[in-house]
Amino acid sequence: MNILLVDDESESRLHVAEFLRELGHTVVEKDDGYEALQSVCTEEFNLVLSDIKMPRLSGLELLRHIRSLPGGQDLRVVLFTGYGDLRTSVEALRSGAHDYLLKPIDIEELCRLTEQVAKSQSTGPRQRTEDTAKNTNAAAGGDAVKRDESYTHTKMVFFSGAMREVIDQARKLHTDRSVPVLIEGETGTGKELVARYIHHGEDETDFPFVGINCAALSPTLFESELFGYEAGAYTGGLARGQKGKLDLAKGGTLFLDEITEIPVSLQAKLLRVIQEKEFYRVGGLQTVPTDVRIVCATNQDIEKCVAQGTFRADLYYRLNVARIHIPPLRQRPEDIIPLASIFLDEFSRKKGKQFATISEEAARILLSYPWPGNVRELRNVMARVALLWDDTQLRPCHLEMLEPERCRAGLPNTVNSSIIDYRNFTLPADRLPLEEYVNNIIRAALHMHNYNKAVTARYLGISRRSLYCRLKHLS
């Protein structure tokens, strides 16, 4: 896709732009709203990503200008807003923004958003689809909710007995909507995917699946997002009020991720929804009936939260009726190699690469790695492999981000001194692949600093521009 990225904060813009280019998108960067508007007038874009707070022309003003241009109503615009800033996020949606993202930008959420836009605009830039109309209606407070097209039951891939038990539980709960569900598991184990399976079962459904990340919202914003608000409840809010996620999930499922992050003051209101099947909008005086199913997820020890007084015991007891625990990936090694193969094949096809098999040595590395990020980390590793290399087989040299000490060039496992003494090296007699050594050092340094390129450049003692030039030439 052609993406216009507008942000006056250069480091943030550079980070987002680099990620988007790694995904294969063409990115035009602008640090000024007026220059961005000029680009919209002269070039074709599929998506505009803009910060709201900019000195000369704000993101909201840019959005309004775009909407006034011929064809500008069909251009997807997503605005970046500060944490918990209710007023600007509401104003963004009211002004016609497709969506808004909280800063600092969640890369995974950005990836999901760009994939969604790419699917809906596959016929060309600015091609308006039925989904666009539905999203606009929902953002404006209408009843239309986009069908959950991100899910198919074929995504529930598992090979271990432990995951078979999880899916069997989810299948039973799919047929019984009378009880709320609590899903526990470490980050990256697939809690939302299990929640979607509980909602859809083996068949796709037109009933809505609506999710909220409880950890990403301030208490005030969370309350208005969940329950909606009446006219006049907020300064800067919509004059006619706004429906909440409970309204949008009517007849379907409301998924509350990171449930333990909900403030205690709001937990009683959620308990009322579960028990009484009704709620009050913010600023409202009349109860609103609801028939949504509540599915919650957490990566915390919820019983410990109850003991510490950060989570209400009565809410926990209501949620504990139907409880699913997803084991971490390290406890179900039967899933690792098959999932790695599936992910590698998926990303190889997308990138036009030739990976077809996994070598025994690479399989041993995959099985011995603890996978703290679970399935999500495994998927990201395979995506990175397909992005950086092209081979017919996954080999240990492609997994240096997991075990840098097994570098193909034979680098020492650790360097305890800030200066490497040349006398510690035994050089080969026939040939020295210097470029290979340098590339492996860069890869190991990137892994050490969680792929933060600014920090890695400082660590290596080179400029960020030099590091980017090096990365462009890495195979």
N, C-alpha and C positions, 0 to 999 in steps of 0.2 A: 504493500500500500504506500501511497504518498502521504506523509504525515508532516504537518507544520507544528513545530514545537516552539512555544513562546514563553520565555522565562528570563528575567533580568539577573537571576542568580546563576552565574556562569558554571559553578561547580555542580549544582543540582541539574542544570540543563545538560551539561556534558555527560553526566552519569546516565540520565534517562535516554539521551540520544544514542549513546553507545549501546545500551541494552536493546533499543528498538532496531538498530542496524544489525545487531547480532541475530535478531529474529528475521532478518531479511527485508526490512522495510526501508524505503527511501525517506530520509529525514532532512527537512529544511529547518535550520535553527535561526531564531530571531530573539534579540534581547529587548525589543521595543515593540509596543503595540501598534504604532503607526506603520512601521516597516512590515509588520505581520499583515496588516490590513492591505497594504499594497501588494504583497505576495498573493493574497487571496484573490485579488482582482486580476492578476496576471497569470496565475498558475492554477492547475487543477489539483485539489487535495481530496483524499478520502476522509481525513480526520484532522482536527485541530486540537492540540493539547496546549492549554494556556494557564499560566499562573493568574490569580485574581489580582494580587497586589503588585502593581507596576507603576513607576513614577509618572509617565506621561499619559498613557492610555491604559486604563485598568482592563483586566480580563472581562469584566462585565460589560464595559463600554465596547470592547472589541467584539464581544458576542452580539450586542445589539446592532452594531454596524454591519456585521456579517449577515445577520438576518434581514437587513434592509437591501442587500444586494440581490441582483437577479440570480435565482438558483440558490441563494444563501440559506433558504429555509430547509434545504435538504442536506446541508453539510453538517456532519456530526461534529459537535464541539463539546469537549470535556474540560472542565475547569479544576485547577488545583486550589484547595482551600486549607486554611490552618486548622489544627486540631480542635474539634468541638465548636467550630464557628457556625452556629445555627443560622445567624442572620444572612451571611453571605451564601451558604449552601442553599437555603430556601430561595434567596434572590436569584441564584444561578439557575435553578430549576424553573422558576417562574419566568425567567427571561428566555427560556428555550434551550438551555443546555441539555445535552443528551444524558450526562451524568456528572458527578464530581468525585474527585479523589482527595483524600486527606494527605497532607504533607507531614513528615517525609513520605515519599511515594512508596507504596508497597509494590515491589516488582512483580510479584505473583498476580496481584490484582490488576496491574497494568497489562500483563500478558493476557489475562482473561478478557479484559476489555477490548484489546486490539483484535483478538481472535473473533470476538463477537461481532465487531464492526466489519472485519474482513469477510465473515460469512454473509452478513446482511448486504454487503456491497459488492459481492462477487461479480456482478454484471457490469461494474464500472464505477468511476467516481461519481458521487452525488446521486446515485441511483436510489430513489426513495422506495422503501419496501413497506410491507404491511407491519413488520415489527417496529419500524420507526414510528408509525402512527400510533401503535399501541403504547410504546414507551412514552411518547409525548403526552398521550392522554393520561397515563398513570402518573407521570411527573406533575401534571397539572391538577391532580386530585381526582381524576376520573376513576371509573370502575374497571377499566380494561387492564389486564395484567398479562404480560408476555408469557407464553407457554414455556415450560421448562425444557428447552431444546438442548441443554448442555448434558442431558442424561440419557443414556440407554443402558438397559440391564446388562448388555454385553461388556460394559466397563468393569463389572464386578468379577475380576479375574482372581482366582485363588487356587492354590494347590495343596495347602496344608490342612490337616484335620482341625486345627485351632480356628482357622478362618471359616471352615465349613460349618462349625458350630455357630459362629457369629452370624453367618448368612441364614442358617436355619432359624435362629432367633428372630432375625429381621423379617423373614418371610411370615412367621406366625404373627408378628406385630402388625404387619401390613394389613391383615384381615380384621384386626381389632383396633378401631380408632378411639375406643373409649378411654384409654389410659395414656398419660404422657410417657415419654421415653427419655431415659438418661443414657448417653453414650460416653464412655470413658476411654481414654487412650492418649498416648504421647503425641506430640506434634508430628504431623506427617503420616499418621497411621491410616488415614482415610475415614475419619469420623463423618465428614459431610457426605461422602459417597455412600456410606452405610445409611445415613439419614435419608438420602434421596431414594435408596433402595426400599426403605420402610415406606416411603411415600408412594413410589411407583409400583413396587413389586416386580413381577416379570413382564408387565405390560406398561407402556407409557400411558399417562393420563393427562387430561386437559385441566384438571384441578391445579391451582397454583402451589408452587413450592417457593416460599419467601424466606430469606435468611437475613440475620443480623449478626454482625460480629460485635458482641457486647464490650470487648476490650478496646474497640476503636472509637468509642463515642463517650463524650462527657455525660454525666448524669442528666443534665437538662436536655441535651440533644437525644440521648437514648429514650427518654420518656416521650418526647414528641414524635420520634421515629416509630416507637412501638404503638402508642395509643392515639397518635394524631392530636390535633388541637382545634379548639373552637375559635371563631373570629374574635380578635382582640386579645387573645391569650398572650401574644408576644408582640413586643415592639419590633416592627420590621417583618412580621409574619404575613402570610397571605390574608387579605381582607375577608375572604370567605372561609378561612380556616383550612385545615389540611387533614386528609385521612391518613391513618397510620398503617403500619405493616399488618396489624391485626385485621384491618379492613381489607387490605390487598390480598391476604391469605384466605379469604372467605371460602369455606368449603374444602380447603386444602390443608397444608402443613406449614407451620411457622417454626423455623429452625433457629434456635438461639445458641450460637457458638460462644465458647468461653463464658458459660453461664455464671461461674463463680466471680466474674468481674462486675456483675450487676450490684450497684450500691444496696446496702441493707435497707435503705429507706424506700427503694422501689420493689424489693422482693415481696413485700406484703401485697402490692398491687398485682404482681404476677401470680401470686398464690390465689388471689380472688378470681383471676381469669380462669385458672385451672379448675377451681372448685365450683364457682358460680356460673361459669360460661358467660360472663358479662364484664364490662369495664366502663370507666369514665374517660372521655377524652380530656386532655389538659384544658382547664378552664370550663369544662362542661358540667352540667347539673343533672343530666339524664343518663341513665345507663344505656350502653349499647350491647346488644346480644352478639355472641360470637360462637361459631361452630368449628373453629380451627383446632387442629391437633397440634400439641406442643411437643417438639423434639428438641432436647438440649444436649450439649456436648461440653466436655471439659478435659483439659490435660492436667488438672490439679487433683490432689487428694481431697475430694469433697468432704469426706468425714473429718479430716483434719481442719478444714475450713469451718465446719460446724463447731468443732471443739474450740476453735480460736474465736468464735463469735462473729466471723465475717460472712457466714452463710446461715440463714434461718433454718432451724431444725425442722419446723413444720413444713417448709417448702421442700427440704431434702426428703422427708418421709413421703411426700406426695410424688416426687420424681422417682423415688427408689422402687416404685411398684414394678416397673419394667426397666431393667438395667442391663446394658450390654457393655462388655469390656473387650476392647480390641487389643490383642497382644502386640508388643513392638516387633519389628521385623527381625531383630536379632534372636528372638525366641521362636521364630518359625522359618528356619533356614531353607525349608523345602520351597518356599516362595521366591527366594532371592534370584536364583539363576533363571527360572522361567520368566519372572517379571523383567529382569534385566534384558533378556532376549526380546521380549515383546516391545519394551521401550526403545531398545536399540534399533529394532526393525522399523518402528514407527518414525523415529527421527531420521533414520537413514533414508527412508522414502521421501520425507519432506525435504531433505537437503540434497537429494540426488547422490547419496553415498552408496558404497558397495558392501558395507558390513553385513555378513550373513551368519557367522558363527562366533562362539566364544571359546578361546583357547583354554586348556586345562589350567595353565598358570594364572590366567586372568580370573578364572572361576574360583581358584583357591583364594585369591586376593579379595574377591567379592564376598566369599563366605566367611573370611576371617575378619573383615572390617565390621565394627560394631553398629554402624548405621544409626547414629544419634538422631538424624533427621528422618529416619524410617523410609517409607515408600516414596515420599516426596523427594528426599535426598537422592535415592536410587534413580528416580526418573530424571532429576536434574543432572546427575552425573552422566547418564546416557545421552542426554541432550547436548551436554558439553563435548562429549566424545565425538558425536556426529557433527558438531559445529567445527571442531578444531582439526580433526583428522579424517582421512579417507583410506580404508583398508578393507580387505575381504574378511578379516578376522579381528575380534577384540583381543588385544594383547596387553601384557603388563605395562608396557610403555605408554599405553593410552590412559592408564589409571594412576598417573603420578599424583593427581590431586588427592588420592586416597592414601598412597604410600610413596611419598617423594623419595624415600631412601632406596627404592628399587628402580631408580632412573636408569634408562637404557645406556647412558653414557658412563655409568659407574661412578657417579659423584660420591664423595664421602657422606655417610649418613648424617653426621652433625658437624658443625663448625663451631668450636667453642671460643675461638679467638676472633676478634674483629678484623684481624689481618691474616690472610691465608699464606702460610710460608710455602714458597714454591718447592722447597726441599722435601716437603711431605708427600709430594706426588711422584709416582713412578710412571713415566711417560712411555707409551707404546713405541716400539722401534720402527714400525712400518709407516704408520699414519696417525695423525691426531685430528679428529673431527671437531675443531674449535667451535664452529657455529652450533654444533649439536650440544656441546657443553654449555655454551651461553644460553641457549634456548631452555635447557633443562633447569638451569639456575633460575631463570625468569619464572618458569612454571612452578618451581618449588617455592619461590618467594611469594608468588601470587596466592598459592594455597595457604602459606603461613599467615597471610594477612587477609584471608577470607575474600580474595579477589577484589580488594579495594585498591584500585590502580594508583590513586594519589599516594597512599601510604606505602605501597610497594615501590614506587619510584623513589620516594625519600629513603627507604631502606636500602635500595641498590645504589643510591648516590647519583642518580641520573635525573634528567628533567622528565616531566610527564609526557612531553612531546616525543622524547627519545623512546620512552617505553611504548607509546602507541605505535610508533614506527616499527619497533621490534615485533610487537604483537601482530601487525599486519603481515609480517613475513613468516610467522609461525605456521607450520603445516597443520 
